[in-house]
């Protein structure tokens, strides 16, 4: 695995379970080598996907959720492993 993509969004107050369900239902094609979904206080949802690809590769990412579910646009980061 050579690159990890992180996607994090904060739901409107009380809509965290809906945002979590929405994120879990998003299909990436092609799919990543690994995918994990997390939740946190304040109705935040985090998705990390791992890809066997170069850092600069064009990869599918989770889209923006429906605007009524989130209190702000999602944050996205790309990371590469270090030894």
Order of alpha helices (4+ residues) and beta strands (2+ residues): beta-alpha-beta-beta-beta
